[in-house]
Amino acid sequence: MGLKELMPEDWREALAEEFDKPYFQQLEAFVEEERNTQTIYPPPEDVFSAFAYTPYSDLTVLLFGQDPYHGPGQAHGLSFSVKPGIKTPPSLRNMYKELKTDLGCEIPNNGYLEPWAKQGVMMLNAVLTVRHKQANSHQRKGWEKFTDAVIKKVNEKDDRVVFVLWGGKAKKKAKFVDTDKHVIVSSGHPSPLSAHNGFFGSQPYSKVNAALTEAGKDAIDWQIPNI
């Protein structure tokens, strides 16, 4: 099954012209070859989880990440999220700390962010696959071009979307966003290497909710339940 067939139907229609472009066909061939010869994360059925959990019509927040986690069982297609039973990674721990400071949410016992996705928060990485234990190994193979196209398509929505851009690479995506229509919430990255340089204290969650309610949309319930 090719990548296109793994994409949920509504998004497949929204992004139809991308799938026929040479770069995407080259990307598809690359990922297939990598799966035949290497251990690749996430598994095929999870590559487009961000799209499956958050239909185009329901999307109100786009939380942009970079590279999938590259350890066994971690990546499942939502940026920053891990499945139940997997230890909460350091960047996500810092996200939880800021969430507690910002909105008083309790820090949960898991890193499974599906409840956010189901409320319209699309958690999209720039690159959607990676080799086992080789961070950034699938960079510059076409994924970035594809996810840029996703951002541009989200920007076409008439109603307000809040784009959450953490860190230098994510902030570069601001050029695709029409800020007359949409809102950008940006700061430093929650990674332990940079969280003290502008992430802690940035209050992203309350800023997102303020932008949504101002546009007449439902605020996000950011509390992740314990499992």
N, C-alpha and C positions, 0 to 999 in steps of 0.2 A: 504494500500500500504506500503510495507516494505521500509527500507532505501535504499536498493540496487536499487529498482525501481525508486527512486527519483533522482538517480545519472545520469547525462548526459551520453549518450552512449559512447563517446570517452574515458571518464574517467572510465566508468564502465569496459571497455575492459582493460585499462591500469592497473586497480587495481583489476582485476578479482579474483586473488588468495586470496585477503584479505577477500572478502565477504563470503567465505566458511569456514573461520577459526572459531573455537569455540568462541573466544573472541568477534568477530563481531556479531555473533548470540546472544550472551549474551547481548551485547550492544543494539542491536535492540529490544530485549525483554524488557530491562530496560527502554528505551526511550518510547516504546509503553505503558508500565505500568504507567510511569510518566505522559504521555499525558492524560491517562484515569483518573488520580486522582489529578493532579496538573495543574497550569497554566505554560506552558513551552514556552520559546522563543528560536529561532524564530519559526514562523509557519512551518509546514512540508515542504511546497513548497519552503521555503527560506533556509532550512538547508544547501543545497549544491549550493547556489548562486555563491560562489567563483568559483566553477567548471563550472557552466553554463555560466557565463560571460567571463571566460578565458579558452578556450579549451587548451588541453595539447599541441597541436602543435603550438599554438600562444604564449604560456607563455614565457616571457623573464625576469620577475622580480617576486620574491616571497617575499611578505611583511608579516611577521609572527606576529600574535597577540596571545592573551592568552584565554580569556573567553568572550563569547558574552555579550553584554549589557543586564542587567536584569530588565529594566523598560519597561512599556507598549509601544509598537510601535517602539522601538529603534532598536533591532537586526534584521538584514535582511540577514545575511549570509556572509557579507564582513567584515573582521576585521576593526575596527575603524570607519566604516561608519554607518550613520543613514539615514533613508528615508527622502525625502523632507517634510518639515513642522515640523520635530522634532528638538529640540534645539541641537546645536552642542555641544557634550560632551567635558569636559576639556582636555583630552589627544589630541583630534583632534584639539582643539583650539591651543594647543601648537605646533602641527604639522604644522598648517597653519602659525603660527608666524615664525617658523624656515624656512618654505618655502618662506615667504616674505623676510627674511634676506638673504637666500641662493640664490634665483633666482629672487627675485623682484616680485613674483606673488602676486596679490591682494587677500586679505582675503575674501572669498565668503560668501554669506548670508545663506549657507546651509552646511550640512555635508554629502552630498550624493556623494560617491566616485566612482560611476559607470563609469564615464569617464576614470578613471585610469584602471579599470578592463577591459574595452573594448580595451585598448591599450596593453594588455598583462601583466598587473600587477595583479597577483593573491594575494588576501588579505585573508589569511588563518589563522583562530584561531586554537590553540592547541585543544580546546574543542569546539564542535559545537552546544551544547544545554545547557540550564540553566533554573532553576526554577525562577519564578517571585520573584524579590527582594531578591534572595539568591545567591550571587556571589559564584562561584566555586562549586556549588551544584552538578554538573555532572562531576567533576574531578574524575580521577581514576576509571572510569567505562568502559574504553576501547577506548574512543575518542583519547587519546594521542597516543596509539599504532597505531591507524588508521592514524592519521595525520603525525606521524613519517614515516609511509609507503609512504604517499604522498610525503614527502620531499625526501625520497630515490628514488622514481620513477622520480621525477623532476631532481634529480642529475644524472639520467641515460641519460638525453638528451645530445646529442652530441654537440649542439651549446651552447654558453655561456648563463647562467642564473645568474642574480644578486640576491643574497639572502640578504634581509634586516632584521637584527636581532637586536631588541631593548630591552635592559634589560637583567638581568641575566638568566631568564628562556629561553628566545629565543636564547641567545648566546650558550646555551648548545646544540642546534641543529647543531652547526657548525661541529660537529663530523661526520655528515652524508654527508657533502659537500666535493666534490673533488675540491680542490682549484687550481689544475693544469688546470682544465677546466673552472671552475666557479669563481665568485667573491663574497666575503662576505663584506657587508657594515654594521658595527655594532657600537652601541653607547649605552648610557644610554636610559632609557625608557622615552617617552614623557609625562607620567603621571605627574600631578602637584607635586606629592611627590618626583619625581626624575629628572624632566626635567633640573634642574640647575646643576645636577651632571653628565654632559657629553652629554646630548641631545642637548641643545641649543649651537649653534656654530659648530655642527658636520657636517653640509653641506651634509646630506645624498642624497638629490635629485640631486645635481650636480655631486656627486660621482657616483650615479647610471647611469646617462646619459653619463658620461665620459667612464664608463666601457662598456656600450652598443655601443657607437659610435666607440670605439676602436676595437670592434669585428665586425664592419660593420653593426650594427643594428640601427634601428631608435631610437632616443632619445624619452623619454616620455614628452608629453606636460602636465606638472603638474598643470596648471591653471584649477581649478574647476570653471565652469561658475556659475553666479548667476541664481537663479530660480525665 
